[in-house]
Amino acid sequence: MFRPSLDERKKYLANTAAMVFCEKGYQAASLQDVARKAKISKAGVYHYFKTKEDILALLLIQHTDLFLRVLKERIKESQAKGLDAKQAFQELIRTYANHVNQNKELRLLVLRERHQLTGKNKRELYKREQAIFHLLKNELGKIPYIDKRNHPNVISFLIIAMSHWMGYWFKESDGLDMEEIADQNIRIIFNGIFKGPS
């Protein structure tokens, strides 16, 4: 008979907690709520996690680590394809937006609850978020003809904000899909919003 490993059970509990945190809000949710949703005892939750923050930290930090690996892999793929710096950066934006919006619960936790982390957890998440920010900024810096009036920090934060918030309001019934939204965002970043004389 197949028995899930310790890591698999821990991951299952964390993913269950993500659903509970999104439904109730992190502050209102309890470990008892997580246990109930996971169909185990509260003591069973404590076997894997000491605190509610430990669960949130695991979710956010592991998600950010995976995110950084995905972005680095996209950069390598773009290099292997011989894309120029602009094309490679457009692919990076598309990858960023797609990855952020793959998992509704994690997207909402990043937007709504990341500020709940304290101490070491907060520092660890911040360090990883900084790595993603610097990766974007460095790749942007490789494009030779960026308008110097636009600060690279502003452009990088614009991409981050755009990618995270587009999934927050997106509804498939609006006649757009995520890919088209990402494409429009890329066009706006690279071409602006006006046609004709400025």
Secondary structure, DSSP 4 states (H G I P E B T S, - for coil): -----HHHHHHHHHHHHHHHHHHH-TTT--HHHHHHHHTS-HHHHHHH-SSHHHHHHHHHHHHHHHHHHHHHHHHHHHHHHT--HHHHHHHHHHHHHHHHTS-HHHHHHHHHHGGG--HHHHHHHHHHHHHHHHHHHHHHTT-TT--TTS-HHHHHHHHHHHHHHHHHH--GGGS--HHHHHHHHHHHHHH-S--S--
